[in-house]
């Protein structure tokens, strides 16, 4: 059975939202990595480690967003 057009549009829009969310999270991860480098350069290793952990979490979330978007297509 074919999905109604409004459901098809909703799935497409939701997939686009997940994709955009992944892009934002990847950008946040890059910023956290940059911040970690600055912190490390200034001798604040604990703070740098927290920023790297934040970057890793953001990348994991971006991966989940991309997976969700793919499952909707």
Backbone as XML, in Angstrom:
<?xml version="1.0"?>
<chain id="A" units="angstrom">
  <residue number="1" name="UNK">
    <atom name="N" x="0.837" y="-1.182" z="0.000"/>
    <atom name="CA" x="0.000" y="0.000" z="0.000"/>
    <atom name="C" x="0.882" y="1.246" z="0.000"/>
  </residue>
  <residue number="2" name="UNK">
    <atom name="N" x="0.516" y="2.181" z="-0.810"/>
    <atom name="CA" x="1.278" y="3.418" z="-0.951"/>
    <atom name="C" x="0.946" y="4.381" z="0.189"/>
  </residue>
  <residue number="3" name="UNK">
    <atom name="N" x="1.990" y="5.099" z="0.689"/>
    <atom name="CA" x="1.760" y="6.056" z="1.765"/>
    <atom name="C" x="1.053" y="7.294" z="1.224"/>
  </residue>
  <residue number="4" name="UNK">
    <atom name="N" x="0.201" y="7.922" z="2.029"/>
    <atom name="CA" x="-0.448" y="9.172" z="1.601"/>
    <atom name="C" x="0.601" y="10.260" z="1.361"/>
  </residue>
  <residue number="5" name="UNK">
    <atom name="N" x="0.340" y="11.171" z="0.429"/>
    <atom name="CA" x="1.313" y="12.230" z="0.108"/>
    <atom name="C" x="1.728" y="13.056" z="1.323"/>
  </residue>
  <residue number="6" name="UNK">
    <atom name="N" x="0.806" y="13.325" z="2.239"/>
    <atom name="CA" x="1.182" y="14.136" z="3.396"/>
    <atom name="C" x="2.147" y="13.384" z="4.311"/>
  </residue>
  <residue number="7" name="UNK">
    <atom name="N" x="2.035" y="12.066" z="4.389"/>
    <atom name="CA" x="2.954" y="11.263" z="5.195"/>
    <atom name="C" x="4.328" y="11.208" z="4.528"/>
  </residue>
  <residue number="8" name="UNK">
    <atom name="N" x="4.345" y="11.119" z="3.215"/>
    <atom name="CA" x="5.604" y="11.122" z="2.468"/>
    <atom name="C" x="6.326" y="12.446" z="2.707"/>
  </residue>
  <residue number="9" name="UNK">
    <atom name="N" x="5.584" y="13.553" z="2.642"/>
    <atom name="CA" x="6.171" y="14.869" z="2.878"/>
    <atom name="C" x="6.681" y="14.993" z="4.306"/>
  </residue>
  <residue number="10" name="UNK">
    <atom name="N" x="5.936" y="14.494" z="5.246"/>
    <atom name="CA" x="6.352" y="14.539" z="6.643"/>
    <atom name="C" x="7.648" y="13.758" z="6.855"/>
  </residue>
  <residue number="11" name="UNK">
    <atom name="N" x="7.743" y="12.570" z="6.276"/>
    <atom name="CA" x="8.968" y="11.768" z="6.396"/>
    <atom name="C" x="10.150" y="12.492" z="5.774"/>
  </residue>
  <residue number="12" name="UNK">
    <atom name="N" x="9.943" y="13.110" z="4.621"/>
    <atom name="CA" x="11.013" y="13.850" z="3.951"/>
    <atom name="C" x="11.492" y="15.007" z="4.810"/>
  </residue>
  <residue number="13" name="UNK">
    <atom name="N" x="10.545" y="15.756" z="5.366"/>
    <atom name="CA" x="10.905" y="16.907" z="6.201"/>
    <atom name="C" x="11.610" y="16.465" z="7.476"/>
  </residue>
  <residue number="14" name="UNK">
    <atom name="N" x="11.170" y="15.363" z="8.061"/>
    <atom name="CA" x="11.818" y="14.853" z="9.266"/>
    <atom name="C" x="13.242" y="14.394" z="8.953"/>
  </residue>
  <residue number="15" name="UNK">
    <atom name="N" x="13.430" y="13.731" z="7.824"/>
    <atom name="CA" x="14.777" y="13.309" z="7.408"/>
    <atom name="C" x="15.679" y="14.519" z="7.207"/>
  </residue>
  <residue number="16" name="UNK">
    <atom name="N" x="15.147" y="15.578" z="6.597"/>
    <atom name="CA" x="15.927" y="16.805" z="6.407"/>
    <atom name="C" x="16.300" y="17.435" z="7.745"/>
  </residue>
  <residue number="17" name="UNK">
    <atom name="N" x="15.383" y="17.383" z="8.700"/>
    <atom name="CA" x="15.646" y="17.937" z="10.027"/>
    <atom name="C" x="16.755" y="17.151" z="10.717"/>
  </residue>
  <residue number="18" name="UNK">
    <atom name="N" x="16.690" y="15.830" z="10.642"/>
    <atom name="CA" x="17.762" y="15.004" z="11.220"/>
    <atom name="C" x="19.103" y="15.303" z="10.550"/>
  </residue>
  <residue number="19" name="UNK">
    <atom name="N" x="19.102" y="15.463" z="9.234"/>
    <atom name="CA" x="20.341" y="15.752" z="8.507"/>
    <atom name="C" x="20.912" y="17.094" z="8.936"/>
  </residue>
  <residue number="20" name="UNK">
    <atom name="N" x="20.050" y="18.094" z="9.056"/>
    <atom name="CA" x="20.523" y="19.418" z="9.494"/>
    <atom name="C" x="21.028" y="19.349" z="10.933"/>
  </residue>
  <residue number="21" name="UNK">
    <atom name="N" x="20.355" y="18.593" z="11.775"/>
    <atom name="CA" x="20.819" y="18.409" z="13.151"/>
    <atom name="C" x="22.204" y="17.787" z="13.184"/>
  </residue>
  <residue number="22" name="UNK">
    <atom name="N" x="22.448" y="16.809" z="12.315"/>
    <atom name="CA" x="23.772" y="16.183" z="12.239"/>
    <atom name="C" x="24.829" y="17.194" z="11.839"/>
  </residue>
  <residue number="23" name="UNK">
    <atom name="N" x="24.513" y="18.064" z="10.895"/>
    <atom name="CA" x="25.462" y="19.089" z="10.464"/>
    <atom name="C" x="25.794" y="20.040" z="11.616"/>
  </residue>
  <residue number="24" name="UNK">
    <atom name="N" x="24.789" y="20.438" z="12.368"/>
    <atom name="CA" x="24.997" y="21.343" z="13.506"/>
    <atom name="C" x="25.853" y="20.655" z="14.572"/>
  </residue>
  <residue number="25" name="UNK">
    <atom name="N" x="25.562" y="19.399" z="14.851"/>
    <atom name="CA" x="26.338" y="18.661" z="15.848"/>
    <atom name="C" x="27.783" y="18.468" z="15.408"/>
  </residue>
  <residue number="26" name="UNK">
    <atom name="N" x="28.021" y="18.214" z="14.133"/>
    <atom name="CA" x="29.381" y="18.084" z="13.628"/>
    <atom name="C" x="30.136" y="19.406" z="13.755"/>
  </residue>
  <residue number="27" name="UNK">
    <atom name="N" x="29.447" y="20.494" z="13.515"/>
    <atom name="CA" x="30.069" y="21.811" z="13.693"/>
    <atom name="C" x="30.412" y="22.036" z="15.169"/>
  </residue>
  <residue number="28" name="UNK">
    <atom name="N" x="29.505" y="21.671" z="16.052"/>
    <atom name="CA" x="29.759" y="21.806" z="17.488"/>
    <atom name="C" x="30.968" y="20.965" z="17.903"/>
  </residue>
  <residue number="29" name="UNK">
    <atom name="N" x="31.104" y="19.783" z="17.318"/>
    <atom name="CA" x="32.252" y="18.923" z="17.626"/>
    <atom name="C" x="33.552" y="19.582" z="17.179"/>
  </residue>
  <residue number="30" name="UNK">
    <atom name="N" x="33.546" y="20.197" z="15.996"/>
    <atom name="CA" x="34.754" y="20.886" z="15.528"/>
    <atom name="C" x="35.109" y="22.040" z="16.455"/>
  </residue>
  <residue number="31" name="UNK">
    <atom name="N" x="34.105" y="22.792" z="16.892"/>
    <atom name="CA" x="34.361" y="23.892" z="17.817"/>
    <atom name="C" x="34.920" y="23.381" z="19.149"/>
  </residue>
  <residue number="32" name="UNK">
    <atom name="N" x="34.370" y="22.277" z="19.641"/>
    <atom name="CA" x="34.867" y="21.702" z="20.900"/>
    <atom name="C" x="36.308" y="21.234" z="20.740"/>
  </residue>
  <residue number="33" name="UNK">
    <atom name="N" x="36.647" y="20.662" z="19.598"/>
    <atom name="CA" x="38.033" y="20.251" z="19.342"/>
    <atom name="C" x="38.966" y="21.458" z="19.341"/>
  </residue>
  <residue number="34" name="UNK">
    <atom name="N" x="38.528" y="22.540" z="18.709"/>
    <atom name="CA" x="39.344" y="23.755" z="18.695"/>
    <atom name="C" x="39.534" y="24.301" z="20.104"/>
  </residue>
  <residue number="35" name="UNK">
    <atom name="N" x="38.467" y="24.287" z="20.869"/>
    <atom name="CA" x="38.551" y="24.766" z="22.241"/>
    <atom name="C" x="39.492" y="23.871" z="23.045"/>
  </residue>
  <residue number="36" name="UNK">
    <atom name="N" x="39.420" y="22.574" z="22.823"/>
    <atom name="CA" x="40.307" y="21.643" z="23.522"/>
    <atom name="C" x="41.772" y="21.945" z="23.198"/>
  </residue>
  <residue number="37" name="UNK">
    <atom name="N" x="42.057" y="22.255" z="21.945"/>
    <atom name="CA" x="43.428" y="22.599" z="21.558"/>
    <atom name="C" x="43.905" y="23.843" z="22.288"/>
  </residue>
  <residue number="38" name="UNK">
    <atom name="N" x="43.035" y="24.845" z="22.373"/>
    <atom name="CA" x="43.418" y="26.072" z="23.098"/>
    <atom name="C" x="43.658" y="25.769" z="24.576"/>
  </residue>
  <residue number="39" name="UNK">
    <atom name="N" x="42.764" y="25.002" z="25.160"/>
    <atom name="CA" x="42.903" y="24.659" z="26.578"/>
    <atom name="C" x="44.198" y="23.880" z="26.820"/>
  </residue>
  <residue number="40" name="UNK">
    <atom name="N" x="44.474" y="22.938" z="25.951"/>
    <atom name="CA" x="45.700" y="22.143" z="26.070"/>
    <atom name="C" x="46.926" y="23.045" z="25.952"/>
  </residue>
  <residue number="41" name="UNK">
    <atom name="N" x="46.885" y="23.965" z="24.999"/>
    <atom name="CA" x="47.995" y="24.898" z="24.801"/>
    <atom name="C" x="48.236" y="25.797" z="25.996"/>
  </residue>
  <residue number="42" name="UNK">
    <atom name="N" x="47.196" y="26.042" z="26.758"/>
    <atom name="CA" x="47.314" y="26.897" z="27.946"/>
    <atom name="C" x="47.529" y="26.074" z="29.215"/>
  </residue>
  <residue number="43" name="UNK">
    <atom name="N" x="47.764" y="24.762" z="29.028"/>
    <atom name="CA" x="48.095" y="23.925" z="30.170"/>
    <atom name="C" x="46.910" y="23.429" z="30.986"/>
  </residue>
  <residue number="44" name="UNK">
    <atom name="N" x="45.724" y="23.592" z="30.484"/>
    <atom name="CA" x="44.526" y="23.134" z="31.211"/>
    <atom name="C" x="44.074" y="21.787" z="30.639"/>
  </residue>
  <residue number="45" name="UNK">
    <atom name="N" x="44.795" y="20.750" z="31.034"/>
    <atom name="CA" x="44.542" y="19.423" z="30.473"/>
    <atom name="C" x="43.177" y="18.873" z="30.850"/>
  </residue>
  <residue number="46" name="UNK">
    <atom name="N" x="42.741" y="19.101" z="32.067"/>
    <atom name="CA" x="41.427" y="18.577" z="32.481"/>
    <atom name="C" x="40.310" y="19.212" z="31.652"/>
  </residue>
  <residue number="47" name="UNK">
    <atom name="N" x="40.411" y="20.505" z="31.441"/>
    <atom name="CA" x="39.410" y="21.203" z="30.632"/>
    <atom name="C" x="39.462" y="20.724" z="29.179"/>
  </residue>
  <residue number="48" name="UNK">
    <atom name="N" x="40.674" y="20.507" z="28.685"/>
    <atom name="CA" x="40.825" y="20.008" z="27.314"/>
    <atom name="C" x="40.193" y="18.628" z="27.181"/>
  </residue>
  <residue number="49" name="UNK">
    <atom name="N" x="40.363" y="17.788" z="28.172"/>
    <atom name="CA" x="39.777" y="16.441" z="28.131"/>
    <atom name="C" x="38.253" y="16.517" z="28.120"/>
  </residue>
  <residue number="50" name="UNK">
    <atom name="N" x="37.687" y="17.438" z="28.895"/>
    <atom name="CA" x="36.234" y="17.610" z="28.900"/>
    <atom name="C" x="35.739" y="18.059" z="27.526"/>
  </residue>
  <residue number="51" name="UNK">
    <atom name="N" x="36.468" y="18.961" z="26.901"/>
    <atom name="CA" x="36.074" y="19.441" z="25.570"/>
    <atom name="C" x="36.153" y="18.313" z="24.543"/>
  </residue>
  <residue number="52" name="UNK">
    <atom name="N" x="37.184" y="17.486" z="24.649"/>
    <atom name="CA" x="37.286" y="16.348" z="23.723"/>
    <atom name="C" x="36.142" y="15.358" z="23.944"/>
  </residue>
  <residue number="53" name="UNK">
    <atom name="N" x="35.767" y="15.165" z="25.193"/>
    <atom name="CA" x="34.626" y="14.287" z="25.487"/>
    <atom name="C" x="33.342" y="14.880" z="24.912"/>
  </residue>
  <residue number="54" name="UNK">
    <atom name="N" x="33.197" y="16.198" z="25.025"/>
    <atom name="CA" x="32.029" y="16.866" z="24.439"/>
    <atom name="C" x="32.013" y="16.686" z="22.920"/>
  </residue>
  <residue number="55" name="UNK">
    <atom name="N" x="33.173" y="16.806" z="22.302"/>
    <atom name="CA" x="33.270" y="16.628" z="20.853"/>
    <atom name="C" x="32.871" y="15.207" z="20.460"/>
  </residue>
  <residue number="56" name="UNK">
    <atom name="N" x="33.328" y="14.238" z="21.230"/>
    <atom name="CA" x="32.995" y="12.836" z="20.934"/>
    <atom name="C" x="31.493" y="12.596" z="21.068"/>
  </residue>
  <residue number="57" name="UNK">
    <atom name="N" x="30.882" y="13.165" z="22.105"/>
    <atom name="CA" x="29.429" y="13.006" z="22.284"/>
    <atom name="C" x="28.667" y="13.649" z="21.129"/>
  </residue>
  <residue number="58" name="UNK">
    <atom name="N" x="29.129" y="14.817" z="20.702"/>
    <atom name="CA" x="28.468" y="15.493" z="19.585"/>
    <atom name="C" x="28.582" y="14.670" z="18.308"/>
  </residue>
  <residue number="59" name="UNK">
    <atom name="N" x="29.755" y="14.080" z="18.076"/>
    <atom name="CA" x="29.919" y="13.240" z="16.884"/>
    <atom name="C" x="29.032" y="11.995" z="16.953"/>
  </residue>
  <residue number="60" name="UNK">
    <atom name="N" x="28.936" y="11.402" z="18.129"/>
    <atom name="CA" x="28.048" y="10.242" z="18.295"/>
    <atom name="C" x="26.596" y="10.616" z="18.010"/>
  </residue>
  <residue number="61" name="UNK">
    <atom name="N" x="26.188" y="11.762" z="18.520"/>
    <atom name="CA" x="24.815" y="12.219" z="18.285"/>
    <atom name="C" x="24.589" y="12.509" z="16.800"/>
  </residue>
  <residue number="62" name="UNK">
    <atom name="N" x="25.596" y="13.073" z="16.138"/>
    <atom name="CA" x="25.482" y="13.343" z="14.699"/>
    <atom name="C" x="25.323" y="12.041" z="13.925"/>
  </residue>
  <residue number="63" name="UNK">
    <atom name="N" x="26.050" y="11.021" z="14.331"/>
    <atom name="CA" x="25.934" y="9.715" z="13.682"/>
    <atom name="C" x="24.526" y="9.154" z="13.846"/>
  </residue>
  <residue number="64" name="UNK">
    <atom name="N" x="23.976" y="9.293" z="15.051"/>
    <atom name="CA" x="22.607" y="8.813" z="15.278"/>
    <atom name="C" x="21.605" y="9.595" z="14.430"/>
  </residue>
  <residue number="65" name="UNK">
    <atom name="N" x="21.805" y="10.900" z="14.313"/>
    <atom name="CA" x="20.911" y="11.718" z="13.478"/>
    <atom name="C" x="20.967" y="11.255" z="12.025"/>
  </residue>
  <residue number="66" name="UNK">
    <atom name="N" x="22.161" y="11.030" z="11.516"/>
    <atom name="CA" x="22.290" y="10.586" z="10.124"/>
    <atom name="C" x="21.644" y="9.215" z="9.927"/>
  </residue>
  <residue number="67" name="UNK">
    <atom name="N" x="21.791" y="8.344" z="10.907"/>
    <atom name="CA" x="21.175" y="7.027" z="10.825"/>
    <atom name="C" x="19.649" y="7.144" z="10.807"/>
  </residue>
  <residue number="68" name="UNK">
    <atom name="N" x="19.125" y="8.007" z="11.664"/>
    <atom name="CA" x="17.667" y="8.222" z="11.696"/>
    <atom name="C" x="17.174" y="8.796" z="10.374"/>
  </residue>
  <residue number="69" name="UNK">
    <atom name="N" x="17.926" y="9.745" z="9.828"/>
    <atom name="CA" x="17.542" y="10.333" z="8.532"/>
    <atom name="C" x="17.535" y="9.268" z="7.447"/>
  </residue>
  <residue number="70" name="UNK">
    <atom name="N" x="18.536" y="8.411" z="7.459"/>
    <atom name="CA" x="18.631" y="7.367" z="6.444"/>
    <atom name="C" x="17.470" y="6.384" z="6.552"/>
  </residue>
  <residue number="71" name="UNK">
    <atom name="N" x="17.067" y="6.079" z="7.767"/>
    <atom name="CA" x="15.971" y="5.113" z="7.941"/>
    <atom name="C" x="14.636" y="5.670" z="7.467"/>
  </residue>
  <residue number="72" name="UNK">
    <atom name="N" x="14.533" y="6.976" z="7.337"/>
    <atom name="CA" x="13.295" y="7.599" z="6.880"/>
    <atom name="C" x="13.230" y="7.694" z="5.348"/>
  </residue>
  <residue number="73" name="UNK">
    <atom name="N" x="14.341" y="7.476" z="4.709"/>
    <atom name="CA" x="14.370" y="7.638" z="3.243"/>
    <atom name="C" x="14.058" y="6.350" z="2.549"/>
  </residue>
</chain>
